[in-house]
Amino acid sequence: MIDLYTWPTPNGQKLHIMLEECALPYRVHAIDIGAGDQFKPEFLKISPNNKIPAMVDGEGPDGKPIALFESGAMLIYLAAKTGRFMPEDVRGKYEVLQWLMFQMASVGPMLGQAHHFRMYAPEKIEYAITRYTNEARRLYQVMDKRLAKHAYLGGEEYTIADIATWPWTRSWKNQGIEIDEYPHFKRWFEAIDGRAAVQRGIGVLAASRRPIAGDKERDILFGATQYQKR
Ligand SMILES: N[C@@H](CCC(=O)N[C@@H](CS)C(=O)NCC(=O)O)C(=O)O
């Protein structure tokens, strides 16, 4: 059995979707990041960077439990465990891995900053808004160009590269994106949105999500609580 420590944000949703797609049995443990659960010592033991998602698979590769953090590593692990959503041939595998790394290194961090400065920052900092909105638009263009030639980001099959990227693009409006300007991306977005496992995945803990409200929550997510020595 897999124990998943998560919250309904894009990084958590990648794992909800993957586990649903693979029909693997899993138990959900809610880590309310607005309430500060990510700083509890028992969570930091499996996720030292105080971020969701993290997981413990009771049946690791050697039959013993294995704990993992970082959503990209977790997706690679689950693809290897199930033999799904990753090509078997070496060339195809690296094709997928490079698009997975593109999500981890660029799509997540840059769209996250665009969202932060456009929606959450207490002051409107024009320089930061322009910088990250432009960067978001550039990344959607990169994806649109790739998807003009291929059905999915990693090639012709739906893989962990798509599972990692899709949840980040659900809030395209808040990132300053006009989806009709990226028709190939839009076709891909809608195809993935139509998958039953994807809908089940984004339903996990969905009722618990709430807008960031109040100074305490801001302090936990973006302020002094983050920077305490632990
Ligand atoms: N690179 C990490 C990023 C994870 C991440 O940023 N998680 C956010 C939610 S989407 C989080 O847990 N934030 C809580 C915090 O920073 O205290 C991954 O892909 O797993």
Ligand as a Chemical Component Dictionary entry (heavy atoms), coordinates in Angstrom:
data_LIG
# 
_chem_comp.id                   LIG 
_chem_comp.type                 NON-POLYMER 
_chem_comp.pdbx_formal_charge   0 
_chem_comp.three_letter_code    LIG 
# 
loop_
_chem_comp_atom.comp_id 
_chem_comp_atom.atom_id 
_chem_comp_atom.alt_atom_id 
_chem_comp_atom.type_symbol 
_chem_comp_atom.charge 
_chem_comp_atom.model_Cartn_x 
_chem_comp_atom.model_Cartn_y 
_chem_comp_atom.model_Cartn_z 
_chem_comp_atom.pdbx_ordinal 
LIG N1  N1  N 0 9.782 20.542 -6.530 1  
LIG C1  C1  C 0 8.775 20.133 -5.594 2  
LIG C2  C2  C 0 7.871 21.312 -5.327 3  
LIG C3  C3  C 0 6.787 20.988 -4.317 4  
LIG C4  C4  C 0 6.032 22.223 -3.855 5  
LIG O1  O1  O 0 6.380 23.364 -4.219 6  
LIG N2  N2  N 0 4.982 22.019 -3.031 7  
LIG C5  C5  C 0 4.236 23.137 -2.485 8  
LIG C6  C6  C 0 2.756 23.012 -2.844 9  
LIG S1  S1  S 0 2.490 22.998 -4.600 10 
LIG C7  C7  C 0 4.342 23.096 -0.970 11 
LIG O2  O2  O 0 4.318 22.045 -0.376 12 
LIG N3  N3  N 0 4.482 24.277 -0.332 13 
LIG C8  C8  C 0 4.537 24.368 1.086  14 
LIG C9  C9  C 0 5.715 25.156 1.578  15 
LIG O3  O3  O 0 6.538 25.598 0.754  16 
LIG O4  O4  O 0 5.810 25.334 2.795  17 
LIG C10 C10 C 0 7.978 18.959 -6.186 18 
LIG O5  O5  O 0 7.804 18.960 -7.405 19 
LIG O6  O6  O 0 7.578 18.056 -5.426 20 
# 
loop_
_chem_comp_bond.comp_id 
_chem_comp_bond.atom_id_1 
_chem_comp_bond.atom_id_2 
_chem_comp_bond.value_order 
_chem_comp_bond.pdbx_ordinal 
LIG N1  C1  SING 1  
LIG C1  C2  SING 2  
LIG C1  C10 SING 3  
LIG C2  C3  SING 4  
LIG C3  C4  SING 5  
LIG C4  O1  DOUB 6  
LIG C4  N2  SING 7  
LIG N2  C5  SING 8  
LIG C5  C6  SING 9  
LIG C5  C7  SING 10 
LIG C6  S1  SING 11 
LIG C7  O2  DOUB 12 
LIG C7  N3  SING 13 
LIG N3  C8  SING 14 
LIG C8  C9  SING 15 
LIG C9  O3  DOUB 16 
LIG C9  O4  SING 17 
LIG C10 O5  DOUB 18 
LIG C10 O6  SING 19 
# 
